[in-house]
Structure formats: structure tokens, C-alpha cells
Amino acid sequence: MKTTTYEYHPIAAMFPLMDSESDERAKMKEDIRIHGQKETIDLYEGQILDGRNRYEICTELGIEPQVSTLPDDEDPVAYVISKNLHRRHLDASQRAMLVLDKWDKYKKDAKTRQGTRSDLQLVGNVAQKSRATEDAAKAAGVSDRTMHDAVVVKEQGSTRLKRDVRSGKVSASAAAKQVRSDAIRALVATLPKTIRDKVDNGAIDPPAAELKRMASLPEGVQGKISDALRMTRAKTLAEAFTQCGITKAPPKKTSPAENIDNDILSKLKALGTTKAELERLSELNPAQQKATVALVTSGKEKTVASAILAVMGDATTPRDKLKQVIPPKLRKHAADGWFAATEKALKQAITDLKVRSGNPFLHPLEPIVEHLQTAATKIGDAAFGIVCPACEGAGKDCGWCRSTGWMPAWAFTDYKAKTNYKGKK
């Protein structure tokens, strides 16, 4: 007997079909053959949302499938999850991954319960994510740890790895461990050659926390630590940290808003301040902050970035430790292009050494190349940091500042030459 044909809705693929040779399917088929189809097949947008196994069995037996349409106000994804989550013999990892198809909803609900702030503070999402993980774990009937591993796989894992966890081939724990291992390898690839080699050949086996700590350090400090290991003064990365005077954990990054008065923050919210502008404003003293906001609210300046330029001038204060104010005795050299000239000379030296280091007898030159690269970077970054005049600090689709809202002094010099910039009018 010919029966009505239906297509499968893409959402239905969240759950795999039963194995055609499984005992579970054979029992279902026998039950439908004797007693008929008891549970209707759910349709959504004219396609099968839930009940594909029943549909296939009915087709095989020549039984016209009984269908019903999902109500318009029903969430199809949530419906499929609730219908199938505990119906099948799924393991904890599979249930966790399936529930995470609604991960965005769990995060949104957690954020709503936590509430929103009105002071523009860039609040971290750690607490929200933890609460969302707990909610998702309860829905899947798994432990918080299993759900945490599943979240790692969902957010950082490859498509193939996610598919393997869904199918039950790999546990969430094993998949998360692989993701973290891949992340560590990517982190090691950013470190100096000496450390990369020692990690690769097993000479050192630092924990992930030490590698992350190493990656967060300035290049110059990384070079010192690399030297300590290369010259065998230190046998482990932890020992190298101690020898180089790095004994404390890095300070926690604070929100830029923590350095800005609440009254000013409330005004900034109404102005639609960008993240780059907020960060720059947090580096000014309270009087400068008030003067900056006053220029915008009075209409004298259109953006916070342009107001900062008006208050501070083109050569703004340093953004970080690399951009220190130049001592008066050296300013005349800076004005004569000392930074650009020195950086150019160092880069040429690096090029020459790289060519020569191709000779196996000159391999010891490689550490020198690393040190010179670090020095060239510092020289290039040591000039004043300037709010980008092209986008006025907005940092959106700006080629001059690479969408950062800032440019070093040498780039500003280039900008003035190519655009005939004469300063703010």
C-alpha cells in the first residue's frame, strides 16, 4: 500500500535515527505491526520534526502515518529536545551536547536573571556562563563537570569532534581534553624558539598555567626566560620565572570603567561611547575626563575621541608601559626621526642575520635574531600613542589604525604627510 511521503525537517537531525538492525527498532516495528501507530508523528513547516523512525516503519509496513502539526507558539528545537532527550539510550555526553543546541538561550536567561548595569562597566561573563552551565546540566540530567566539558567542545571544538560526541564515539571529557591540548600547542607556537624546541623534545613539560603566564609576558621578558633555559641556568620554566624575578601572578585586568566616575559614565552611555574611547578616557585624570565629556555634551566636539584630542593635543599620554614619555634630553632625537631610523636599522640587521643563520655553522645567531626582533618591536612602539585622526578613535573599518582607534607616532607622521593633515581646526 502506498503511503503519504514526507521530507525530514533539518532540526530533526539533532537526534540520530535508530540503527536499522537494532533490537530497539525491531521491537518498535513489531509493536506497530500488532497494535498500530499509537503516537502521532509531529510536523513542522510541513516536514517531519519528530517521529522519523515511526514514519519509516509505517512506510515499510504499508500503514498510513498519523501526523499532527506543531503549534505556532512552540519552539521546535526545545520541543525535539524534550521529546527525545530521555526517550533514547543516550549517554551523558550525548545528552549534554544535544541540550547545548539551546546554549544561547541558557546564556541569555542567565544574563537576564543577573540583571544589567547602567555604568558601562565591562562586566565579565564568568558568573553568567557558570549559571547557564548549571541550568543546562540540570536540563540534560548530567553533572556540571560533564556540561562544562561539553561547552568547551561546542565553543572551541571542530565540527568533526562535535559530531563524534553527538554520536557517542567520543566522550565530552575526552573531547574537551583534546581541545585544550590543541589550544596549548597553538600557545606554544607563539613562544620563543628555545622554549618551543624544549617543549617539543620533552626537555620541559610546563603546565598550561605556566605557558599562559609566559605568553602574557612582554617579549623582552620572554627573551630573558628563554636565555635562562637555553643556557641551562634553569631546568624548568618555573625556575626560569624565579631567576628572572617573576614570582607573582599577573595582576587581574580591570575594567576601564573602574577608573571613571559614575556620573561621567552615565553621560557616556547616552553618548554611545566606543570601547576604544572608553579605554583612552580611563587613562586620563578626573579633571581631564570631565573636560572631555563637557566638550561633547556642549556640542563643541562631536565624539569623545575628538574631545580627547582637543583636551590632550595630538601627542597624547602613553597607553601602556612601552609608550613612556621621552626624557627632555632625548626629545630632539625623537623629533629628528630617531625612532624610525633605529627601528629601520634593527630590521636590516635582522634580515642580514637571518640570511647568515642559514649556514649551519652560524646557528648560534638565532637567539640574537630573536633579541633584535624584540628590540625593533619596542623601538617601533616606544613613540607616543595617538588617537587616530582618520576615524577619531572610533576604530570602525579604518585602514589607518587597523580598526584599533590608535596609531603610533611614526604612523601619524605618515598620515600627516599623505593627507596634508594640519591638526584640528
VEXLOTI-626555 format. One record per residue (C-alpha): residue number from 1; residue in three letters; x, z, y. Coordinates in Angstrom, 1 decimal, m for minus. Layout:
// VEXLOTI-626555
NODE tifi palum      u      w      v
NODE  NUM   ALA      X      Z      Y
...
This chain:
// VEXLOTI-626555
NODE tifi palum      u      w      v
NODE    1   MET    0.0    0.0    0.0
NODE    2   LYS    1.4   m1.0    3.4
NODE    3   THR    1.5    1.9    5.9
NODE    4   THR    1.9    2.1    9.7
NODE    5   THR    5.5    1.6   10.8
NODE    6   TYR    7.1    3.9   13.5
NODE    7   GLU   10.5    4.0   15.1
NODE    8   TYR   12.6    7.2   15.4
NODE    9   HIS   13.0    8.8   18.8
NODE   10   PRO   16.7    9.3   19.8
NODE   11   ILE   16.0   13.1   20.2
NODE   12   ALA   15.1   13.3   16.5
NODE   13   ALA   18.7   12.5   15.6
NODE   14   MET   19.6   16.1   16.7
NODE   15   PHE   19.0   17.1   13.1
NODE   16   PRO   20.3   15.1   10.2
NODE   17   LEU   18.0   13.6    7.6
NODE   18   MET   17.9   15.2    4.2
NODE   19   ASP   20.2   13.8    1.5
NODE   20   SER   18.1   11.3   m0.4
NODE   21   GLU   19.4   12.7   m3.7
NODE   22   SER   19.0   16.4   m2.8
NODE   23   ASP   16.7   18.8   m4.7
NODE   24   GLU   15.1   19.8   m1.4
NODE   25   ARG   13.9   16.3   m0.7
NODE   26   ALA   12.8   15.8   m4.3
NODE   27   LYS   10.6   18.9   m4.1
NODE   28   MET    9.1   17.8   m0.8
NODE   29   LYS    8.3   14.4   m2.3
NODE   30   GLU    6.7   15.9   m5.4
NODE   31   ASP    4.6   18.3   m3.2
NODE   32   ILE    3.3   15.4   m1.0
NODE   33   ARG    2.6   13.3   m4.1
NODE   34   ILE    0.4   16.0   m5.6
NODE   35   HIS   m1.1   17.8   m2.6
NODE   36   GLY   m0.8   15.1    0.1
NODE   37   GLN    0.8   15.4    3.6
NODE   38   LYS    0.0   18.9    4.9
NODE   39   GLU    1.9   18.9    8.1
NODE   40   THR    1.5   16.1   10.7
NODE   41   ILE    4.3   14.0   12.0
NODE   42   ASP    5.0   14.5   15.7
NODE   43   LEU    5.2   11.5   18.0
NODE   44   TYR    6.8   11.4   21.5
NODE   45   GLU    6.7    8.3   23.6
NODE   46   GLY    5.2    6.5   20.6
NODE   47   GLN    8.1    7.3   18.3
NODE   48   ILE    8.7    9.9   15.7
NODE   49   LEU   10.1   13.1   17.2
NODE   50   ASP    9.8   15.4   14.2
NODE   51   GLY    8.9   14.6   10.6
NODE   52   ARG   11.2   11.7    9.7
NODE   53   ASN   11.6   13.0    6.1
NODE   54   ARG    7.8   13.3    5.6
NODE   55   TYR    7.4    9.8    7.1
NODE   56   GLU    9.9    8.2    4.7
NODE   57   ILE    8.4   10.0    1.7
NODE   58   CYS    4.9    8.9    2.7
NODE   59   THR    6.1    5.3    3.1
NODE   60   GLU    7.7    5.5   m0.3
NODE   61   LEU    4.5    6.8   m1.9
NODE   62   GLY    2.3    4.4    0.0
NODE   63   ILE    0.5    7.2    1.8
NODE   64   GLU   m0.6    6.6    5.4
NODE   65   PRO    1.3    9.1    7.5
NODE   66   GLN   m0.8   11.6    9.6
NODE   67   VAL    0.6   11.8   13.1
NODE   68   SER    0.0   13.8   16.3
NODE   69   THR    1.3   13.3   19.8
NODE   70   LEU    3.4   15.9   21.6
NODE   71   PRO    1.6   17.3   24.7
NODE   72   ASP    2.9   16.0   28.1
NODE   73   ASP    3.9   19.5   29.2
NODE   74   GLU    6.0   20.2   26.1
NODE   75   ASP    9.8   19.9   26.3
NODE   76   PRO   10.7   17.5   23.4
NODE   77   VAL   14.2   18.9   22.9
NODE   78   ALA   13.1   22.5   22.8
NODE   79   TYR   10.3   21.6   20.5
NODE   80   VAL   12.6   19.9   18.0
NODE   81   ILE   15.0   22.8   18.0
NODE   82   SER   12.3   25.4   17.5
NODE   83   LYS   10.7   23.4   14.7
NODE   84   ASN   13.9   22.7   12.8
NODE   85   LEU   16.3   25.5   13.6
NODE   86   HIS   15.2   27.8   10.8
NODE   87   ARG   13.4   25.3    8.6
NODE   88   ARG   16.6   23.9    7.0
NODE   89   HIS   19.6   25.3    5.3
NODE   90   LEU   21.8   25.1    8.3
NODE   91   ASP   24.9   27.3    8.7
NODE   92   ALA   25.6   29.4   11.8
NODE   93   SER   27.9   26.8   13.3
NODE   94   GLN   25.3   24.1   13.0
NODE   95   ARG   22.6   26.2   14.5
NODE   96   ALA   24.9   27.2   17.4
NODE   97   MET   25.7   23.5   18.2
NODE   98   LEU   22.1   22.5   18.0
NODE   99   VAL   20.9   25.2   20.4
NODE  100   LEU   23.6   24.1   22.8
NODE  101   ASP   21.7   20.9   23.4
NODE  102   LYS   19.9   23.1   25.9
NODE  103   TRP   23.1   24.7   27.2
NODE  104   ASP   22.4   23.5   30.8
NODE  105   LYS   19.1   25.3   30.7
NODE  106   TYR   20.6   28.5   29.5
NODE  107   LYS   23.2   28.4   32.3
NODE  108   LYS   20.5   27.7   34.8
NODE  109   ASP   18.3   30.6   33.6
NODE  110   ALA   21.3   32.9   33.7
NODE  111   LYS   22.2   31.9   37.3
NODE  112   THR   18.6   32.4   38.4
NODE  113   ARG   18.5   35.9   36.9
NODE  114   GLN   21.7   36.8   38.6
NODE  115   GLY   20.4   35.5   42.0
NODE  116   THR   22.1   33.6   44.7
NODE  117   ARG   24.3   34.7   47.6
NODE  118   SER   23.9   33.8   51.2
NODE  119   ASP   27.5   34.4   52.4
NODE  120   LEU   29.0   31.2   50.9
NODE  121   GLN   31.3   33.2   48.7
NODE  122   LEU   32.6   31.0   45.8
NODE  123   VAL   31.4   33.3   43.1
NODE  124   GLY   32.9   32.7   39.6
NODE  125   ASN   30.5   31.8   36.8
NODE  126   VAL   32.1   34.1   34.2
NODE  127   ALA   29.2   36.6   34.2
NODE  128   GLN   26.6   33.8   34.2
NODE  129   LYS   28.3   32.0   31.4
NODE  130   SER   28.6   35.2   29.4
NODE  131   ARG   24.9   35.9   29.8
NODE  132   ALA   24.0   32.3   28.9
NODE  133   THR   26.1   32.6   25.8
NODE  134   GLU   24.3   35.7   24.7
NODE  135   ASP   20.9   34.1   25.2
NODE  136   ALA   21.9   31.0   23.3
NODE  137   ALA   23.3   33.2   20.5
NODE  138   LYS   20.0   35.1   20.1
NODE  139   ALA   18.1   31.8   20.1
NODE  140   ALA   20.3   30.4   17.3
NODE  141   GLY   20.4   33.7   15.4
NODE  142   VAL   24.3   33.8   15.4
NODE  143   SER   26.9   36.1   16.7
NODE  144   ASP   28.2   35.9   20.3
NODE  145   ARG   31.6   35.0   18.9
NODE  146   THR   30.3   32.0   17.0
NODE  147   MET   28.3   30.9   20.0
NODE  148   HIS   31.4   31.3   22.2
NODE  149   ASP   33.4   29.0   19.9
NODE  150   ALA   30.5   26.5   19.8
NODE  151   VAL   30.6   26.4   23.7
NODE  152   VAL   34.3   25.7   23.6
NODE  153   VAL   33.7   22.8   21.3
NODE  154   LYS   30.8   21.5   23.3
NODE  155   GLU   32.6   21.6   26.6
NODE  156   GLN   36.1   20.6   25.5
NODE  157   GLY   35.9   19.1   22.1
NODE  158   SER   36.0   15.4   21.2
NODE  159   THR   32.9   13.5   20.2
NODE  160   ARG   34.1   13.4   16.6
NODE  161   LEU   34.8   17.1   16.5
NODE  162   LYS   31.3   17.9   17.8
NODE  163   ARG   29.8   15.6   15.2
NODE  164   ASP   31.7   17.3   12.4
NODE  165   VAL   30.5   20.8   13.4
NODE  166   ARG   26.9   19.5   13.6
NODE  167   SER   27.1   18.0   10.1
NODE  168   GLY   28.6   21.2    8.7
NODE  169   LYS   32.0   19.6    7.8
NODE  170   VAL   33.9   22.0   10.2
NODE  171   SER   33.0   25.5   11.4
NODE  172   ALA   32.7   26.3   15.0
NODE  173   SER   35.6   28.7   14.7
NODE  174   ALA   38.0   26.2   13.2
NODE  175   ALA   36.9   23.5   15.7
NODE  176   ALA   37.4   25.8   18.7
NODE  177   LYS   40.9   26.8   17.3
NODE  178   GLN   41.8   23.1   17.2
NODE  179   VAL   40.5   22.5   20.8
NODE  180   ARG   42.6   25.5   22.0
NODE  181   SER   45.6   24.1   20.1
NODE  182   ASP   45.2   20.7   21.7
NODE  183   ALA   44.9   22.4   25.1
NODE  184   ILE   48.2   24.3   24.5
NODE  185   ARG   50.0   21.1   23.6
NODE  186   ALA   48.8   19.5   26.8
NODE  187   LEU   50.0   22.5   28.7
NODE  188   VAL   53.4   22.5   27.1
NODE  189   ALA   53.8   18.8   28.0
NODE  190   THR   53.7   19.8   31.7
NODE  191   LEU   56.7   22.3   31.4
NODE  192   PRO   60.4   21.6   31.9
NODE  193   LYS   62.1   19.6   29.1
NODE  194   THR   64.2   22.5   27.9
NODE  195   ILE   61.1   24.6   27.2
NODE  196   ARG   59.2   21.6   25.7
NODE  197   ASP   62.1   21.0   23.3
NODE  198   LYS   62.4   24.6   22.3
NODE  199   VAL   58.6   24.9   21.6
NODE  200   ASP   58.6   21.6   19.7
NODE  201   ASN   61.5   22.6   17.4
NODE  202   GLY   60.2   26.1   16.9
NODE  203   ALA   63.1   27.8   18.7
NODE  204   ILE   60.5   29.8   20.7
NODE  205   ASP   56.8   30.4   19.9
NODE  206   PRO   55.3   32.0   23.0
NODE  207   PRO   51.6   33.0   23.0
NODE  208   ALA   49.2   30.9   25.1
NODE  209   ALA   49.1   33.6   27.8
NODE  210   GLU   52.8   33.2   28.5
NODE  211   LEU   52.6   29.4   28.5
NODE  212   LYS   49.8   29.5   31.0
NODE  213   ARG   51.8   32.0   33.1
NODE  214   MET   54.7   29.7   33.0
NODE  215   ALA   52.6   26.7   34.1
NODE  216   SER   51.3   28.7   37.1
NODE  217   LEU   54.7   29.4   38.5
NODE  218   PRO   56.4   27.3   41.2
NODE  219   GLU   58.7   24.5   39.9
NODE  220   GLY   61.8   26.3   41.2
NODE  221   VAL   61.0   29.4   39.3
NODE  222   GLN   60.3   27.3   36.2
NODE  223   GLY   63.7   25.8   36.6
NODE  224   LYS   65.4   29.3   36.6
NODE  225   ILE   63.4   30.3   33.5
NODE  226   SER   64.4   27.1   31.8
NODE  227   ASP   68.0   27.7   32.6
NODE  228   ALA   67.8   31.2   31.1
NODE  229   LEU   66.6   29.8   27.8
NODE  230   ARG   68.9   26.8   27.9
NODE  231   MET   72.0   29.0   28.4
NODE  232   THR   70.7   31.3   25.6
NODE  233   ARG   70.7   34.3   28.0
NODE  234   ALA   67.1   34.8   26.8
NODE  235   LYS   65.8   34.3   23.3
NODE  236   THR   62.1   34.3   24.2
NODE  237   LEU   60.0   33.2   27.1
NODE  238   ALA   59.1   36.9   27.8
NODE  239   GLU   62.8   37.8   28.0
NODE  240   ALA   63.3   34.9   30.4
NODE  241   PHE   60.5   36.2   32.6
NODE  242   THR   62.1   39.6   32.7
NODE  243   GLN   65.6   38.2   33.5
NODE  244   CYS   64.1   36.2   36.4
NODE  245   GLY   62.2   39.2   37.8
NODE  246   ILE   58.8   38.0   36.7
NODE  247   THR   57.3   41.2   35.3
NODE  248   LYS   53.8   41.4   36.7
NODE  249   ALA   50.8   39.2   36.1
NODE  250   PRO   49.9   36.7   38.8
NODE  251   PRO   47.5   38.1   41.4
NODE  252   LYS   43.9   37.1   40.9
NODE  253   LYS   42.8   34.2   43.2
NODE  254   THR   40.4   35.5   45.8
NODE  255   SER   37.6   33.5   47.3
NODE  256   PRO   38.4   32.1   50.8
NODE  257   ALA   35.1   33.7   51.9
NODE  258   GLU   36.6   37.1   51.4
NODE  259   ASN   38.8   36.6   54.4
NODE  260   ILE   35.9   35.6   56.7
NODE  261   ASP   33.5   37.9   58.4
NODE  262   ASN   29.9   37.8   57.1
NODE  263   ASP   28.4   36.9   60.5
NODE  264   ILE   30.7   33.8   60.6
NODE  265   LEU   29.8   33.0   57.0
NODE  266   SER   26.1   32.9   57.8
NODE  267   LYS   26.8   30.5   60.6
NODE  268   LEU   29.0   28.3   58.4
NODE  269   LYS   26.2   28.0   55.9
NODE  270   ALA   23.9   26.4   58.5
NODE  271   LEU   26.7   24.1   59.5
NODE  272   GLY   27.2   22.7   55.9
NODE  273   THR   30.9   23.7   55.8
NODE  274   THR   33.0   21.9   53.1
NODE  275   LYS   35.3   23.7   50.7
NODE  276   ALA   38.4   22.4   52.3
NODE  277   GLU   37.2   23.6   55.7
NODE  278   LEU   36.3   27.0   54.3
NODE  279   GLU   39.8   27.4   52.8
NODE  280   ARG   41.5   26.4   56.0
NODE  281   LEU   39.4   28.7   58.1
NODE  282   SER   40.2   31.6   55.8
NODE  283   GLU   43.8   31.3   56.8
NODE  284   LEU   43.1   31.8   60.5
NODE  285   ASN   42.9   35.3   62.1
NODE  286   PRO   39.4   36.6   63.1
NODE  287   ALA   39.8   35.6   66.7
NODE  288   GLN   40.7   32.0   65.8
NODE  289   GLN   37.8   31.9   63.3
NODE  290   LYS   35.3   33.0   66.0
NODE  291   ALA   36.7   30.4   68.4
NODE  292   THR   36.5   27.7   65.8
NODE  293   VAL   32.8   28.4   65.0
NODE  294   ALA   31.9   28.8   68.7
NODE  295   LEU   33.2   25.2   69.3
NODE  296   VAL   30.9   23.8   66.6
NODE  297   THR   27.8   25.8   67.5
NODE  298   SER   28.2   25.0   71.2
NODE  299   GLY   28.3   21.3   70.3
NODE  300   LYS   31.8   20.7   71.7
NODE  301   GLU   33.1   19.8   68.3
NODE  302   LYS   31.1   18.0   65.5
NODE  303   THR   32.8   19.5   62.5
NODE  304   VAL   34.6   22.7   61.5
NODE  305   ALA   37.7   20.6   60.7
NODE  306   SER   37.8   19.1   64.2
NODE  307   ALA   37.2   22.5   65.7
NODE  308   ILE   40.2   23.9   63.8
NODE  309   LEU   42.3   21.1   65.2
NODE  310   ALA   41.1   21.9   68.7
NODE  311   VAL   41.9   25.6   68.3
NODE  312   MET   45.2   25.3   66.4
NODE  313   GLY   46.5   21.9   67.6
NODE  314   ASP   47.9   19.2   65.2
NODE  315   ALA   50.6   21.3   63.7
NODE  316   THR   48.5   24.0   62.0
NODE  317   THR   49.8   27.1   60.3
NODE  318   PRO   51.2   26.9   56.8
NODE  319   ARG   48.7   26.7   53.9
NODE  320   ASP   51.0   28.3   51.3
NODE  321   LYS   54.5   29.7   50.8
NODE  322   LEU   56.1   26.3   50.6
NODE  323   LYS   54.9   25.4   54.1
NODE  324   GLN   56.7   28.1   56.1
NODE  325   VAL   57.2   27.9   59.9
NODE  326   ILE   60.6   26.3   60.6
NODE  327   PRO   63.1   28.6   62.4
NODE  328   PRO   63.7   27.6   66.0
NODE  329   LYS   67.3   26.6   65.3
NODE  330   LEU   66.1   24.0   62.7
NODE  331   ARG   63.2   22.6   64.6
NODE  332   LYS   65.3   19.9   66.4
NODE  333   HIS   66.4   18.7   63.0
NODE  334   ALA   62.8   18.5   61.8
NODE  335   ALA   61.9   16.6   64.9
NODE  336   ASP   64.6   14.1   64.1
NODE  337   GLY   63.2   13.4   60.6
NODE  338   TRP   65.4   15.8   58.7
NODE  339   PHE   62.7   16.5   56.1
NODE  340   ALA   62.1   12.8   55.4
NODE  341   ALA   65.8   11.9   55.3
NODE  342   THR   66.7   14.8   53.0
NODE  343   GLU   63.9   14.0   50.6
NODE  344   LYS   64.8   10.3   50.5
NODE  345   ALA   68.5   11.2   49.8
NODE  346   LEU   67.5   13.5   46.9
NODE  347   LYS   65.2   10.9   45.4
NODE  348   GLN   68.0    8.4   45.5
NODE  349   ALA   70.3   10.9   43.8
NODE  350   ILE   67.7   11.4   41.1
NODE  351   THR   67.4    7.7   40.5
NODE  352   ASP   71.2    7.4   40.1
NODE  353   LEU   71.4   10.3   37.7
NODE  354   LYS   68.6    9.0   35.6
NODE  355   VAL   70.4    5.7   35.2
NODE  356   ARG   73.7    7.5   34.2
NODE  357   SER   71.9   10.0   31.9
NODE  358   GLY   71.1    7.1   29.6
NODE  359   ASN   74.7    7.5   28.4
NODE  360   PRO   74.7   10.0   25.5
NODE  361   PHE   77.9   11.5   26.9
NODE  362   LEU   76.1   12.4   30.1
NODE  363   HIS   73.1   14.2   28.7
NODE  364   PRO   74.0   17.4   30.4
NODE  365   LEU   73.0   15.7   33.7
NODE  366   GLU   69.3   16.0   32.6
NODE  367   PRO   68.9   19.7   33.9
NODE  368   ILE   70.5   18.5   37.2
NODE  369   VAL   67.8   15.8   37.5
NODE  370   GLU   65.1   18.5   37.0
NODE  371   HIS   66.6   20.7   39.7
NODE  372   LEU   66.8   17.8   42.1
NODE  373   GLN   63.3   16.8   41.4
NODE  374   THR   62.2   20.3   42.2
NODE  375   ALA   64.2   20.3   45.4
NODE  376   ALA   62.8   16.9   46.5
NODE  377   THR   59.3   18.2   46.0
NODE  378   LYS   60.0   21.3   48.0
NODE  379   ILE   61.6   19.3   50.8
NODE  380   GLY   58.6   17.0   51.0
NODE  381   ASP   56.1   19.9   51.0
NODE  382   ALA   58.1   22.1   53.5
NODE  383   ALA   56.8   20.4   56.6
NODE  384   PHE   53.7   21.6   58.5
NODE  385   GLY   50.3   21.2   56.7
NODE  386   ILE   47.9   19.3   58.9
NODE  387   VAL   44.1   18.9   58.8
NODE  388   CYS   43.6   15.2   58.0
NODE  389   PRO   42.6   13.5   61.3
NODE  390   ALA   41.1   10.5   59.4
NODE  391   CYS   38.3   12.4   57.7
NODE  392   GLU   38.6   15.5   59.9
NODE  393   GLY   39.2   17.7   56.9
NODE  394   ALA   36.1   16.6   55.0
NODE  395   GLY   38.2   15.1   52.3
NODE  396   LYS   35.5   12.7   51.1
NODE  397   ASP   36.6    9.3   49.9
NODE  398   CYS   39.7    9.5   52.2
NODE  399   GLY   42.7    7.5   51.2
NODE  400   TRP   45.0    9.1   53.8
NODE  401   CYS   44.7   12.6   52.4
NODE  402   ARG   43.7   11.6   48.9
NODE  403   SER   40.4   13.3   49.4
NODE  404   THR   42.0   16.7   49.9
NODE  405   GLY   41.3   17.2   53.6
NODE  406   TRP   45.0   17.8   54.3
NODE  407   MET   48.2   15.9   54.8
NODE  408   PRO   51.9   16.9   55.1
NODE  409   ALA   53.7   16.3   58.4
NODE  410   TRP   55.5   13.2   57.1
NODE  411   ALA   52.2   11.6   56.1
NODE  412   PHE   50.8   12.5   59.6
NODE  413   THR   53.8   10.7   61.2
NODE  414   ASP   53.0    7.6   59.1
NODE  415   TYR   49.3    7.9   60.1
NODE  416   LYS   50.1    8.0   63.8
NODE  417   ALA   52.4    5.0   63.5
NODE  418   LYS   49.8    2.9   61.7
NODE  419   THR   46.7    3.9   63.5
NODE  420   ASN   48.1    4.4   67.0
NODE  421   TYR   46.8    7.9   66.9
NODE  422   LYS   47.2    9.6   70.3
NODE  423   GLY   45.7   13.0   69.5
NODE  424   LYS   42.2   14.4   70.1
NODE  425   LYS   40.6   13.2   73.3
